[in-house]
């Protein structure tokens, strides 16, 4: 039986990982469209952007899965998805589902002074963190933004020494201690599999 076509509407910060899962599983019935990752810096705009994408594609796709967590929308994204008949990945943010939602919840209270990076944010640290905060022009503001943080935790999706060095350099730039944790894809791959092929045997997540 040919699976029903599925559209995944994702945060651009997850594009590389989602494409890898799709390719590994050979999901020809799955289409990925990504919204601008810069929405991370204005989370109040995420619900409307997701709604617009759903409504634009609903005439083509009966099944739509949203590859966002709550992402700072304060439940407003969930309200949109309830109205539009779509589901999303569980968790408050990508750091949570990459770590595993349950595992992250157990450590979150003890890590209130941790600043997190993913593979994407390690690659795009300048574009996603430094420039939006104006630290490229006013590096003296770093203490104002990050003075209450103690460490930078790099949640690594892959084994990539170059990315690890980028994350370590980011920690040094912010004056934070550095910690790396290899999380893999966490809850992301199972969530995608449940949306795309719930009746099929799971393929292990990509590793690199």
C-alpha positions in Angstrom: 0.0 0.0 0.0 1.4 3.4 -1.0 1.5 5.7 2.1 -0.6 8.9 2.0 1.5 11.9 1.1 2.7 13.9 4.1 4.0 17.5 4.3 6.4 18.4 7.1 6.5 22.1 7.9 9.7 22.6 9.8 11.9 25.2 11.4 14.8 25.9 9.0 17.1 25.0 11.9 16.0 21.4 11.5 16.3 21.1 7.8 19.5 19.1 7.6 18.4 16.6 10.2 15.0 16.1 8.8 16.3 15.6 5.2 18.7 13.0 6.6 15.9 11.0 8.2 13.8 11.2 5.1 16.7 10.0 2.9 17.7 7.2 5.2 14.1 5.8 5.3 13.5 6.4 1.6 10.3 8.3 2.2 9.2 9.3 -1.3 5.8 10.2 0.0 7.2 12.9 2.4 7.8 16.5 1.4 9.7 19.0 3.5 9.1 22.7 3.5 11.0 25.0 5.9 10.3 28.3 7.5 13.1 30.8 8.1 15.2 29.8 11.1 15.4 33.5 12.0 11.9 33.2 13.4 13.7 31.8 16.5 14.5 35.4 17.3 10.9 36.5 17.1 8.9 33.6 18.4 5.7 35.6 18.5 5.7 35.4 14.7 5.9 31.6 14.5 2.2 30.7 15.0 1.1 33.0 12.1 3.9 31.8 9.9 3.0 28.2 10.5 -0.7 28.9 9.9 0.0 30.6 6.6 2.1 27.6 5.5 -0.6 25.1 6.5 -3.3 27.0 4.7 -1.2 27.5 1.6 -0.5 23.7 1.3 -3.7 22.2 2.7 -5.3 21.9 -0.8 -2.4 19.6 -1.8 -1.7 17.7 1.4 -4.3 16.1 3.6 -1.7 15.1 6.2 0.6 17.8 7.6 3.1 17.5 10.5 4.8 20.5 12.1 8.4 20.1 13.1 8.4 22.8 15.7 8.3 22.5 19.5 6.5 25.3 21.3 9.6 27.4 20.7 8.7 30.3 23.0 5.2 30.8 21.6 3.6 30.3 25.0 1.0 27.8 23.7 0.0 30.0 20.8 1.4 27.6 18.3 -0.6 24.8 19.8 -3.8 26.9 19.5 -3.1 27.4 15.8 -2.4 23.7 15.3 -5.6 22.7 17.1 -7.6 25.0 14.8 -5.8 23.8 11.7 -5.9 20.1 12.5 -2.1 19.5 12.6 0.3 18.1 15.2 3.8 19.0 16.3 6.8 17.5 18.0 6.5 17.3 21.8 8.5 19.6 24.0 9.1 23.3 24.8 12.1 23.7 22.3 14.5 21.8 20.2 17.1 21.5 23.0 14.4 19.5 24.8 13.6 17.1 22.0 17.2 16.6 21.0 18.1 15.7 24.6 14.9 13.7 24.9 12.0 15.6 26.5 11.9 13.5 29.7 15.7 13.6 30.1 15.8 17.4 29.6 13.0 18.0 32.1 15.0 16.1 34.7 18.0 18.3 34.4 16.5 21.7 33.4 16.1 23.0 36.9 19.7 22.3 37.7 20.9 23.9 34.5 19.1 27.2 34.7 22.4 29.0 34.0 23.2 26.9 30.9 23.1 28.4 27.4 22.5 25.7 24.7 23.7 25.2 21.2 22.7 22.6 18.6 24.6 21.6 15.5 22.7 24.2 13.5 23.4 27.0 16.1 27.1 26.0 16.2 27.3 26.4 12.5 25.2 29.6 12.5 26.4 31.2 15.7 27.3 34.5 14.1 24.1 34.8 12.2 21.7 33.5 14.8 23.2 34.8 18.0 26.0 37.4 17.6 24.5 39.7 14.9 20.8 39.7 16.1 22.0 40.8 19.5 24.3 43.4 18.1 27.4 41.8 19.6 29.4 42.2 16.3 29.1 45.9 16.7 29.0 46.1 20.5 30.9 43.2 22.1 30.8 44.9 25.4 27.1 44.0 25.6 27.9 40.3 26.0 28.0 40.6 29.8 24.5 42.2 29.8 23.0 39.3 27.7 25.0 36.4 29.1 26.2 37.6 32.6 23.7 35.2 34.3 24.9 32.2 32.4 27.7 30.0 33.6 28.2 27.5 30.9 27.5 26.8 27.2 26.2 23.2 26.6 26.7 22.0 23.1 24.0 19.4 22.3 25.7 17.6 19.4 23.6 15.7 16.9 26.7 14.3 15.1 30.3 13.5 15.7 31.9 16.5 14.0 35.2 17.8 15.5 34.9 21.0 13.4 31.5 21.8 14.9 32.8 21.0 18.4 35.5 23.6 17.9 33.0 26.1 16.7 30.9 25.5 19.8 33.9 25.8 22.0 34.9 29.0 20.4 31.4 30.3 21.0 31.7 29.5 24.7 35.0 31.3 24.8 33.5 34.3 23.1 30.8 34.6 25.6 33.1 33.9 28.6 31.3 30.7 29.5 32.6 27.3 30.4 32.1 24.6 27.7 30.4 21.2 27.8 29.6 18.9 24.9 26.9 16.2 25.0 26.3 13.9 22.1 22.5 13.6 21.9 22.0 12.4 18.4 18.6 13.2 17.1 16.8 12.5 20.4 13.1 12.5 20.0 13.1 14.1 16.6 13.6 10.9 14.5 10.9 8.9 16.3 8.5 11.8 16.0 9.1 12.0 12.3 8.7 8.2 12.0 5.4 8.2 13.8 4.1 10.9 11.5 5.5 9.5 8.2 5.3 5.7 8.6 3.7 4.6 11.9 3.0 1.1 10.7 6.6 0.4 9.4 9.7 -0.9 11.1 11.9 2.0 12.2 15.3 2.6 10.6 18.0 3.8 13.0 18.7 7.5 12.9 21.6 8.8 10.8 25.0 9.1 12.3 28.0 11.0 11.0 
